[in-house]
Amino acid sequence: MLTQNWTAAWWACTGVLVTLGAALAIWQARTEEDATSPGRQSIEGSEIGSGEQVMDGPGIQTVSGSKVEGSMIQRQDGGSAP
């Protein structure tokens, strides 16, 4: 049916290709973002005697709004924070 009207067929083909290209570009951007975003660890609003955060590889470690009676240790193995 579309081949009876070649102009409509070419427009439909172009629309499909543009939509597919846009979807692939969005997917690629999200995949790259997930691969490069650092890991995160946080302790928030806690009351603890002592605590320890250990992270393998690069990332961000935070402690906020917490009361620590003893020691608080934050360590990153195999990488550094960005």
Secondary structure, DSSP 8 states (H G I E B T S, - for coil): -GGGSHHHHHHHHHHHHHHHHHHHHHHHHHHHHHHHS-EEEEEES-EES-EEEEEESSEEEEEES-EESS-EEEEEESS---
